[in-house]
């Protein structure tokens, strides 16, 4: 199954999106509902809160008086930490129970208001943020919910900023229009991206990006960072490094709109052990690619083909093509990927030369990816030598 993290600031319209997903078959896990359940009368959660904050946080009927708890728990960071240490494990335990109970064919929609604040974004296949400007949200909170304006502003100020949400958002749904507009956008997202994404994960199918060069996109760096963080969450300590590489990692360089990422592992045995883990995480293996093209050692001229093995994965997400290169730490290809990126970042002439070469290779490839790659290889062979010289010059200076 794939897991979708849904979030947004208070009053942004998250419930409209959640309802749309549920109507289309989404398996909904509501973090707010769980947070209420784990402190209902008779629960260990409520008992722990009373012990920590005193019996005056209870209402007359024995239920939790939330304003009374808030008055004690949100006075400083120490009290907030005390509250979280009680409720977060209970919410996590109940969430896992619901995940375990999800149907095998489910697309799980986890509705989490504090997804950004809790640093949870990397643990989802996709993160959807619902956005509305702060003044719009305040108007909604004060009219539809009857919240005092001062309280509405305080709640918004205490949550993540728009910039923090943008940093983790794979999808940004703008709710500045009508609820019907937002529901239509959510429905299109479900039909056009989430359903194919889920099918690709189940069938172990990687999408391929368009064979075209586009102008530099300032969002590539943020996309690369999100993918790197997600891959760390997927593979954990099986990797020794995960890096954004390739043309999209070089500011100002035209590129195919595909993010390249490199996972460094101890050896190919580890790479092979990660095949299913990566596929379940949304990055299925692409068969038939077992190695990089070997290049001669610049110092000796010899070629050790056995060092150039790798495993190659792609993204199952039709909305964002990704190439994932899994290389051993001892692979010259691993070092070359990092050095090539850094060389292009540092050398404007090399960057311009590479862009011109790619244009010519693409024009002569006739839309064939294999021909495009083959046309670039002679230039890469020479770049391998030039980068070695560049590194020596830097170390000598």
C-alpha positions in Angstrom: 0.0 0.0 0.0 1.0 3.6 -0.3 0.7 6.1 2.6 -0.3 9.7 2.0 0.4 12.3 4.6 -2.2 15.1 4.5 -1.7 18.3 6.4 -2.2 22.0 6.4 -2.7 24.9 8.9 -5.8 25.2 11.0 -8.7 26.5 8.8 -6.9 25.6 5.5 -9.6 23.2 4.4 -8.0 19.8 5.0 -11.3 18.2 5.9 -12.6 18.9 2.4 -9.6 17.0 0.9 -9.9 14.2 3.3 -13.6 13.7 2.6 -12.9 13.6 -1.1 -10.2 11.0 -0.7 -12.5 8.9 1.6 -15.3 9.1 -1.0 -12.9 7.6 -3.6 -11.9 4.8 -1.3 -9.1 6.1 0.8 -8.5 4.5 4.2 -8.6 7.4 6.5 -6.6 7.7 9.8 -7.4 10.9 11.6 -4.6 12.0 14.0 -7.0 14.5 15.8 -9.6 11.8 16.3 -6.9 9.4 17.7 -5.6 12.1 20.0 -9.1 12.5 21.5 -9.6 8.7 21.7 -6.5 8.0 23.8 -7.6 10.5 26.5 -11.2 9.5 26.8 -12.6 8.7 30.3 -11.2 5.4 31.6 -8.1 5.4 29.4 -4.5 5.1 30.6 -3.9 8.4 28.7 -6.3 10.4 30.8 -5.0 8.8 34.0 -1.5 9.8 33.1 -2.5 13.4 32.3 -4.3 13.7 35.6 -1.2 12.4 37.4 1.0 14.9 35.5 -1.2 18.0 35.6 -3.6 17.5 38.4 -7.3 16.6 38.8 -8.5 20.1 37.9 -8.0 19.3 34.2 -11.1 17.2 34.4 -14.6 18.4 33.7 -17.5 17.7 35.9 -18.4 14.5 34.1 -14.9 13.1 34.4 -13.9 13.9 30.8 -10.8 16.0 29.8 -11.4 19.7 30.1 -9.2 20.7 27.2 -9.0 24.4 27.9 -7.9 23.6 31.4 -5.2 21.3 30.2 -4.1 23.8 27.6 -3.8 26.5 30.3 -1.3 24.3 32.1 0.4 22.4 29.3 1.2 25.3 27.0 2.8 27.7 29.4 6.3 26.8 28.5 8.4 24.2 26.6 8.9 22.0 29.7 5.2 21.5 30.2 4.5 21.0 26.5 7.2 18.3 26.4 5.6 16.6 29.4 2.2 16.6 27.6 3.8 15.2 24.4 5.7 12.5 26.2 2.3 11.2 27.5 0.1 11.5 24.4 2.5 10.9 21.5 3.4 7.3 22.3 -0.3 6.5 22.8 -1.2 8.2 19.5 1.6 6.3 17.7 0.5 3.0 19.1 -3.1 3.5 18.1 -2.0 4.7 14.6 0.0 1.5 14.1 -3.0 -0.6 15.1 -5.1 1.2 12.4 -2.3 0.8 9.8 -2.1 -2.9 10.6 -5.8 -3.2 10.1 -5.9 -1.4 6.8 -7.0 -3.6 3.8 -4.2 -4.8 1.6 -5.5 -2.8 -1.4 -5.8 0.4 0.6 -4.4 3.8 -0.2 -3.9 5.1 3.4 -4.7 8.7 4.0 -3.1 9.9 7.3 -4.7 13.2 8.3 -2.1 14.9 10.6 -2.3 18.6 11.5 1.2 18.7 13.0 2.9 16.5 10.3 5.4 19.3 9.6 6.1 20.1 13.2 6.6 16.4 14.0 9.1 15.9 11.2 7.0 13.1 9.8 7.1 14.0 6.1 9.8 11.5 5.0 7.8 8.5 6.3 5.1 8.9 3.6 5.1 8.1 -0.1 3.5 11.5 -0.8 2.8 14.6 1.3 -0.2 16.8 0.4 -0.4 20.2 1.9 -3.7 22.2 1.8 -3.0 25.9 1.9 -4.9 29.1 2.4 -3.6 32.5 3.3 -3.6 33.3 7.0 -6.2 36.1 6.7 -8.6 33.7 4.8 -8.1 31.1 7.5 -8.8 33.6 10.3 -12.0 34.7 8.6 -13.1 31.0 8.4 -12.2 30.3 12.0 -14.0 33.3 13.4 -17.2 32.8 11.3 -17.6 29.1 10.7 -16.2 27.9 14.0 -16.9 31.0 16.2 -13.3 31.2 17.4 -12.2 34.5 18.9 -9.9 36.3 16.5 -7.1 36.5 19.0 -7.3 32.8 19.6 -7.3 32.1 15.8 -4.2 34.2 15.3 -2.4 32.6 18.2 -3.2 29.1 16.9 -1.9 30.0 13.4 1.2 31.6 14.9 2.0 28.5 16.9 1.9 26.2 13.8 4.4 25.7 11.0 5.0 28.5 8.6 4.1 28.4 4.9 7.8 28.1 4.1 8.2 25.1 6.3 5.2 23.4 4.8 6.4 24.1 1.2 9.7 22.4 2.1 8.0 19.1 2.6 5.0 19.4 0.2 5.0 17.0 -2.8 1.6 18.5 -3.7 0.4 22.0 -2.8 -3.4 22.3 -3.0 -4.5 26.0 -3.0 -7.7 26.5 -1.2 -8.2 30.2 -1.9 -11.3 29.4 -4.0 -14.5 27.6 -3.2 -14.8 24.2 -1.4 -16.0 22.8 -4.7 -12.8 23.9 -6.4 -10.7 22.3 -3.8 -12.7 19.0 -3.9 -12.3 18.9 -7.7 -8.5 19.4 -7.4 -8.3 16.7 -4.8 -10.4 14.3 -7.0 -8.1 14.9 -9.9 -5.1 14.3 -7.7 -6.5 11.0 -6.6 -7.5 9.8 -10.1 -4.5 11.0 -12.0 -1.6 10.5 -9.6 -2.5 8.5 -6.5 -4.3 5.6 -8.2 -1.4 5.2 -10.8 1.2 5.6 -8.0 -0.5 2.8 -6.0 -0.7 0.5 -9.0 3.0 1.1 -9.9 4.1 0.3 -6.4 2.1 -3.0 -6.5 3.4 -3.9 -9.9 7.0 -2.8 -9.2 6.8 -0.4 -12.2 9.1 2.6 -12.4 8.0 5.7 -14.4 10.4 7.3 -16.9 10.7 11.0 -17.3 10.3 12.8 -20.5 13.4 12.8 -22.8 13.6 16.5 -23.1 15.7 19.3 -21.7 14.0 22.1 -19.8 15.2 25.3 -18.3 16.6 25.2 -14.7 13.8 24.8 -12.1 14.6 26.5 -8.8 12.4 23.8 -7.1 14.8 21.0 -8.1 17.0 21.5 -5.0 14.0 21.2 -2.7 12.6 18.2 -4.6 16.0 16.5 -4.3 16.1 17.2 -0.6 12.7 15.7 -0.1 13.7 12.5 -2.0 16.9 12.2 -0.1 15.1 12.5 3.2 12.5 10.0 2.1 15.1 7.5 1.0 16.9 7.8 4.4 13.5 6.9 6.0 13.2 3.9 3.7 16.7 2.4 3.9 17.9 3.7 7.2 21.4 2.6 8.3 21.8 0.3 5.3 23.1 3.4 3.5 26.3 5.3 4.3 25.4 8.4 2.2 22.5 9.6 0.1 23.1 12.5 -2.3 21.2 14.5 -4.8 23.4 14.2 -8.0 23.1 14.8 -11.7 22.0 17.9 -13.6 19.1 18.8 -11.4 21.6 19.2 -8.5 23.6 21.9 -10.5 22.0 25.3 -10.2 21.4 27.0 -13.5 21.9 23.9 -15.6 19.2 22.8 -18.1 18.2 19.2 -17.5 15.8 16.4 -18.1 13.0 16.9 -15.5 14.1 13.9 -13.5 15.8 14.0 -10.1 18.9 11.8 -9.8 19.8 10.5 -6.3 22.7 8.2 -5.3 22.5 5.8 -2.4 26.0 4.7 -1.2 26.1 1.2 0.4 28.8 -1.1 1.6 28.6 -3.5 -1.4 26.3 -4.9 -4.0 25.0 -7.6 -1.5 23.5 -4.7 0.5 22.1 -3.2 -2.7 20.4 -6.4 -3.6 19.0 -6.8 -0.1 17.3 -3.4 -0.5 15.4 -4.2 -3.7 12.1 -5.0 -2.0 12.5 -2.3 0.7 13.0 0.4 -1.9 10.2 -1.0 -4.1 7.8 -0.9 -1.1 8.9 2.6 -0.4 8.0 3.7 -3.9 11.3 3.1 -5.8 11.1 -0.1 -7.7 14.2 -1.6 -9.4 14.7 -1.0 -13.1 15.9 -4.4 -14.6 18.7 -4.7 -17.0 21.0 -2.0 -15.6 23.7 -3.8 -13.6 26.7 -1.4 -13.9 28.0 1.9 -15.0 30.1 2.1 -18.1 33.7 1.5 -16.9 36.3 4.2 -17.4 40.1 3.9 -17.3 41.9 5.0 -14.2 43.4 8.4 -15.0 46.6 7.5 -13.3 47.3 4.1 -14.7 45.0 3.8 -17.7 43.8 0.4 -16.5 40.1 -0.6 -16.3 38.7 -2.7 -13.5 35.2 -3.5 -14.7 34.3 -5.3 -11.4 34.3 -2.1 -9.5 31.6 -0.4 -11.6 28.6 -2.5 -10.6 25.4 -0.8 -9.4 21.7 -1.2 -9.0 19.3 1.2 -10.6 15.8 2.1 -9.3 13.2 4.6 -10.4 10.1 6.2 -8.9 6.6 4.7 -9.0 5.2 8.2 -8.6 3.9 9.4 -12.0 4.0 12.9 -10.8 7.8 13.0 -10.2 10.3 10.9 -12.1 13.4 9.9 -10.1 16.5 7.9 -10.9 18.0 6.1 -7.9 21.6 4.9 -8.4 22.7 2.4 -5.7 26.4 2.1 -5.7 29.0 0.5 -3.4 31.3 2.8 -1.5 34.3 1.5 -3.4 32.8 2.2 -6.8 34.6 4.7 -9.0 31.1 5.5 -10.4 30.0 6.6 -6.9 32.9 9.0 -6.6 32.5 10.3 -10.1 28.8 11.1 -9.6 29.7 13.4 -6.7 32.8 14.9 -8.3 31.0 15.5 -11.6 28.2 17.4 -9.8 30.7 19.5 -7.8 32.9 20.2 -10.8 29.9 21.5 -12.8 28.8 23.6 -9.8 32.3 25.2 -9.7 33.2 25.6 -13.3 30.9 27.8 -15.5 32.8 26.8 -18.7 32.3 23.1 -18.1 28.7 23.7 -17.2 28.0 25.6 -20.4 30.0 23.0 -22.4 27.9 20.1 -20.9 24.7 21.9 -21.6 25.6 22.4 -25.3 26.7 18.7 -25.6 23.4 17.5 -24.2 21.5 19.7 -26.7 23.4 18.1 -29.6 23.0 14.6 -28.2 19.2 15.0 -27.7 18.8 16.4 -31.2 20.6 13.4 -32.7 18.8 10.8 -30.5 15.5 11.0 -32.2 13.7 10.5 -29.0 15.5 7.3 -28.1 16.9 7.2 -24.6 19.6 4.6 -25.3 21.0 6.7 -28.2 20.9 9.8 -26.1 23.0 8.1 -23.4 25.4 6.6 -25.9 26.0 9.9 -27.5 27.0 11.5 -24.2 29.5 8.7 -23.2 32.6 10.0 -25.1 32.2 13.4 -23.4 31.9 11.7 -20.0 35.0 9.7 -20.6 36.9 12.9 -21.2 35.2 14.6 -18.3 36.4 11.7 -16.1 40.0 12.6 -16.9 39.4 16.4 -16.6 37.8 16.0 -13.2 40.8 14.0 -11.9 43.0 16.9 -13.0 40.6 19.4 -11.4 40.7 17.5 -8.1 44.5 17.4 -8.2 44.7 21.1 -8.8 42.4 21.8 -5.9 44.4 19.6 -3.5 47.7 21.3 -4.6 46.4 24.8 -4.1 
